[in-house]
Every structure is written in structure tokens, then in C-alpha cells.
Amino acid sequence: MDVEQVTEPVFYHAEGPVWYSGWGGLRFVDMLAGDVVSLAADGSFERRHVGSVAAVIRPRRAGGAVIGVERGFALEDADGAVTALPELWSDTGVRMNEGGCDPDGRFYCGSMAYDQTPGAARLYRLDPDGSVRVVLEGVTVSNGLEWSPDGSRAYYNDTATGAIAVFDYDTASGLTNRRTFAALPDDGHPDGLTVDAGGGLWTAVANGGAVYRYSPDGVLEERIAVPASKVTACTFGGEQLDQLFITTSQEDVDTGEDPLAGALFRADVGVKGLPVRPFAG
């Protein structure tokens, strides 16, 4: 499949793309710059600085957005005002990294140690009433999280494991029965992920310059080559949700040898994605 370059390679660590018509299209983060990036239809973009780290963003049902910031969460109101919630920890060696919303409108964001200390991270859940709970301990690099079309399963990447995990999901019990969905070949490191309308799972391969698509039963069916080595995340967008947007990073990359690292890409992959689930808070 042809992959089209959308922007110049100007993002240090682009991550977490999400398409939402309520805010006019695609947003993603330049994570370690602390910026939320909004893409215009002509390929231009605007940055908005929200903190030392902007880990992930999702829309809120009432307008605005919920944002994972360095050590917790922030809420953006419909008028654009951003309010940081109380920090969840004081250790400056750990930051938030990636997340998403469940079918009940609860927002999850997982952490990682800056030096990727094994087991130093957690997966947190922010409920609509503002309460926060830990839903997963002993994580190393908490990354992509997305649900199946019927909401009964959740897929999750802890990058250091080299595999995609799957959980059963229901409102009362949350994430249960963790097991391996698929182990990546060639020592691949899974990063951000998304799910299409047919239940196929698409994962960025952080060290492989690629996006992989798996069938709903865990069979690797497609590999999309991306002209940048460090692929961080992907999501479906466009008016018909039929374009796959792909973010990449310059972090720990020799940009002389990898000149398109940090660009945003797009591919027509022949399937449609699912609408983003907003945060209910």
C-alpha cells in the first residue's frame, strides 16, 4: 500500500492521533514538546502547548478534551481553558504515555519510566466523576489501548513485552482475563494501536518502520511499510474514516540516516475505522 507523507518531519515525538469531527478532524500530540497538534485540511497545522508532556488526548462529550499530562490528567473545557487535575505521583522519573476511552466513557492512560525501568509503570482510569484508580500494575511502557467493535474485548500494548495483549471487558468488571493476542515477529515492539470496523487490529511497530494489521483472531495479515523507522501510533480518519493516519518520532533516531522521522503519514488501506469514543466527564 502507498503511504503518503502529510507533513514535513517537524515533530520530535508525534503520538496518539485521533480523528473527531467535533473539533474539525485530526489531533495528535508532540509528546515531549508538551504540544497538542491540530491538522488542517490543507496539511498545515497548529500547536497548542499544554504542559511539559502531552501524552494523549480524547474529546469530551460536553466539548473540549481530556489530556494525559506528565503526571496525571488535565481537562480542556469547550472554551479552550485547560485545568490540570491533582498529580497522581511525585516521582519525576515517570511520565504518562498513552491511552483511550472505554465504551462507558471512562478515560485510561498508562505511564512509563523515562529510562524504561521494567515494571515501574501503571495503567490508570479516570472516571467521569473525577475519581482515579489503578487498573494495571507492573507495566513497563504502557502504550496503545483500544476496544473491539462490540466492546467486549480490549487490546493493549506494553511495548516491552513484544506482544499485543487482549482483555475481556464489561462495565462492572472492567479489564479481566489478560492473555496474549499476538506476539510480533522479528523482535517487533508494538506501540500505539487502533481497531477497524471489521474488528481488525492495526499496531504501529516502534522499531520496525511499519504498521501491522491482525485479523480478529490474531493472524498477521498485512504489513504496511512506513518511510520512517520509529512508528508510534495510527488511527482512522477522514470524513468516511477510511484513511489511516500514522505518526512517527525522532526520539533516539539519527535523522541524517532517517530524514522523514517525525513526519505524519497517511495511507488508504481499504477499510474503515470506528468513531472515537469521547470521555463522559
C-alpha positions in Angstrom: 0.0 0.0 0.0 1.2 3.5 -0.8 1.9 5.7 2.2 1.7 9.5 1.6 3.7 12.0 3.6 1.3 14.6 5.0 3.7 17.0 6.9 7.3 17.8 7.0 9.4 15.9 9.6 8.9 18.6 12.3 7.7 16.6 15.3 10.1 15.3 17.9 7.8 12.6 19.2 4.4 12.6 17.5 1.9 10.2 19.1 -1.7 9.5 19.8 -3.5 10.6 16.7 -7.3 10.8 17.0 -10.0 12.0 14.5 -13.0 13.7 15.8 -15.4 15.7 13.6 -16.5 17.8 16.6 -13.1 19.5 16.7 -12.7 19.6 12.9 -10.6 16.5 12.2 -7.2 15.1 13.3 -5.4 16.0 16.5 -2.3 14.3 17.9 0.5 15.2 20.4 4.1 16.1 20.0 4.5 14.4 23.4 7.8 15.5 24.8 7.3 19.1 23.5 4.1 19.2 25.5 2.0 20.2 22.5 -1.4 19.2 21.1 -1.3 19.5 17.3 -4.3 20.2 15.1 -4.1 19.3 11.4 -5.9 21.4 8.9 -7.4 20.0 5.6 -4.6 21.6 3.6 -1.9 19.8 5.6 -1.0 22.8 7.7 -1.1 22.5 11.5 -1.3 24.5 14.7 0.4 23.7 18.0 -1.1 24.3 21.5 1.3 24.0 24.5 -0.4 22.3 27.4 2.4 21.3 29.7 5.9 19.7 29.9 4.3 16.5 28.4 1.2 16.0 26.3 0.7 12.2 26.4 -2.6 11.6 24.7 -5.9 13.5 24.0 -9.5 12.5 23.6 -12.7 14.6 23.1 -15.2 15.2 25.9 -18.9 14.7 25.4 -19.7 18.1 26.6 -17.0 19.7 24.5 -13.3 20.2 24.9 -10.9 17.4 25.7 -9.3 15.2 28.3 -5.5 15.1 28.2 -2.9 12.9 29.7 -0.1 15.2 31.0 3.2 14.3 32.6 2.0 13.0 36.0 -1.8 12.9 35.6 -4.7 14.3 33.8 -6.0 17.7 32.6 -9.4 18.8 31.3 -9.9 21.2 28.5 -13.3 23.0 28.5 -15.3 23.8 25.5 -14.0 27.4 25.6 -10.4 26.1 25.5 -9.5 26.6 29.1 -7.2 23.9 30.5 -7.3 22.8 34.1 -4.8 20.3 35.5 -6.1 17.7 37.9 -4.1 16.7 41.0 -0.9 14.9 40.2 -1.1 11.1 40.7 2.6 10.7 41.8 5.6 12.8 42.6 8.4 10.7 41.0 9.9 12.9 38.3 11.3 9.8 36.6 7.9 8.5 35.5 5.5 10.1 33.0 2.2 9.4 31.3 2.4 7.8 27.8 -0.7 6.6 26.0 -4.4 5.8 26.5 -8.0 5.9 25.3 -11.7 5.7 26.4 -13.7 2.6 27.1 -17.3 2.0 25.8 -18.6 3.6 29.0 -16.8 6.8 28.5 -14.0 6.3 31.1 -10.5 7.5 30.2 -7.5 5.3 30.6 -3.9 6.5 30.5 -0.8 4.4 31.2 2.7 5.5 32.3 6.3 4.6 31.8 9.6 5.4 33.4 11.8 7.8 31.3 14.5 5.2 31.5 12.0 2.4 30.8 12.7 0.6 34.2 10.9 -2.7 33.9 7.6 -2.8 35.9 7.8 0.8 37.1 4.6 1.9 35.3 0.8 1.6 35.8 -2.4 1.9 33.8 -4.8 4.4 35.4 -8.5 5.1 34.8 -10.2 8.5 35.1 -13.9 8.1 35.8 -16.5 10.8 34.8 -16.9 11.8 38.4 -13.2 12.7 38.6 -12.0 9.7 40.6 -8.9 7.8 39.5 -8.0 4.2 40.1 -5.1 2.0 39.1 -6.3 -0.8 36.8 -3.0 -2.5 36.0 0.3 -2.7 37.9 3.8 -3.7 36.9 3.8 -2.2 33.4 7.0 -1.2 31.6 5.9 1.0 28.6 2.1 1.4 28.6 1.0 2.1 25.1 -1.9 1.5 22.7 -5.3 0.7 24.1 -8.5 0.1 22.1 -11.7 -1.9 22.2 -13.3 -4.3 19.7 -16.3 -3.1 17.7 -18.8 -4.8 20.1 -16.9 -3.5 23.2 -16.4 -7.0 24.7 -12.6 -7.1 24.3 -9.8 -4.6 24.9 -6.4 -4.7 23.1 -3.4 -3.4 24.9 0.3 -2.9 24.2 3.0 -2.9 26.9 5.8 -2.3 24.3 8.5 -4.1 26.3 6.6 -7.5 26.1 6.9 -7.6 22.3 3.2 -8.8 22.1 -0.3 -7.4 21.9 -2.5 -8.4 24.9 -6.2 -8.8 25.0 -8.6 -8.5 27.9 -12.3 -9.3 28.3 -14.3 -6.2 29.2 -17.6 -5.3 30.8 -18.8 -2.2 32.7 -18.8 -3.7 36.1 -15.6 -5.8 36.0 -13.5 -3.6 33.7 -10.5 -5.3 32.2 -10.2 -9.0 33.1 -8.6 -12.3 31.8 -5.5 -10.8 30.3 -3.9 -13.1 27.7 -1.6 -12.8 24.6 -3.5 -11.8 21.4 -0.4 -11.9 19.1 3.4 -11.8 19.5 5.1 -9.6 17.0 7.6 -11.3 14.6 11.2 -10.3 14.2 11.5 -8.9 17.8 9.0 -6.2 16.9 8.0 -3.7 19.6 4.3 -2.8 19.4 3.4 0.9 20.1 0.0 2.7 19.5 -2.9 0.7 18.1 -6.3 1.1 16.6 -9.2 -1.2 15.6 -11.2 -1.1 12.3 -14.9 -1.5 11.8 -14.4 -5.2 10.9 -12.6 -5.9 14.1 -9.1 -6.0 12.6 -6.3 -4.6 14.8 -3.6 -2.2 13.5 -0.5 -1.7 15.5 2.5 0.6 15.0 5.8 -1.1 15.2 8.1 1.2 17.1 11.4 -0.4 15.9 10.2 -1.7 12.5 9.2 1.2 10.2 5.8 -0.4 9.8 2.2 -0.8 10.8 0.8 -4.4 11.1 -2.8 -5.5 10.7 -4.0 -8.5 12.5 -7.3 -10.3 11.9 -9.8 -10.5 14.9 -8.4 -14.0 15.7 -4.8 -12.7 15.9 -3.4 -13.7 12.4 -0.9 -11.2 10.9 -2.5 -10.3 7.6 -0.8 -7.1 6.3 2.4 -5.2 6.8 2.5 -1.5 5.7 6.0 -0.1 5.2 6.4 3.4 6.6 9.4 5.6 5.4 10.5 6.4 8.9 11.9 3.8 11.3 10.2 4.8 14.6 6.4 4.4 14.0 4.5 5.4 17.1 0.7 5.2 16.5 -2.1 5.1 14.0 -5.8 5.9 13.7 -8.5 6.1 11.1 -9.7 9.5 10.0 -11.1 11.4 7.1 -14.8 12.2 6.6 -15.5 8.5 5.9 -13.0 7.2 8.5 -11.2 5.4 5.6 -7.7 6.9 5.8 -5.1 5.5 8.2 -3.0 8.3 9.8 0.4 7.3 11.1 2.6 9.2 13.5 6.4 8.9 13.8 9.2 10.0 16.1 12.7 11.5 16.0 13.5 10.4 19.6 16.7 8.4 19.7 16.8 8.5 15.9 19.6 9.6 13.6 17.7 12.0 11.4 20.6 12.1 8.9 20.0 8.5 8.1 16.2 8.6 8.7 15.3 12.0 7.2 11.5 11.6 7.4 11.4 10.7 11.1 8.9 13.0 12.8 6.6 13.3 9.8 2.9 12.5 9.8 1.8 10.0 7.1 -1.5 8.7 5.6 -2.5 5.6 3.8 -5.6 4.3 2.0 -5.9 0.8 3.4 -9.3 -0.2 2.0 -11.2 -0.5 5.3 -13.0 2.0 7.6 -12.3 2.7 11.2 -14.6 3.3 14.2 -15.7 6.7 15.6 -13.7 7.8 18.6 -15.4 7.3 22.0 -15.4 10.5 24.0 -14.8 10.9 27.7 -18.0 11.2 29.6 -16.6 13.6 32.3 
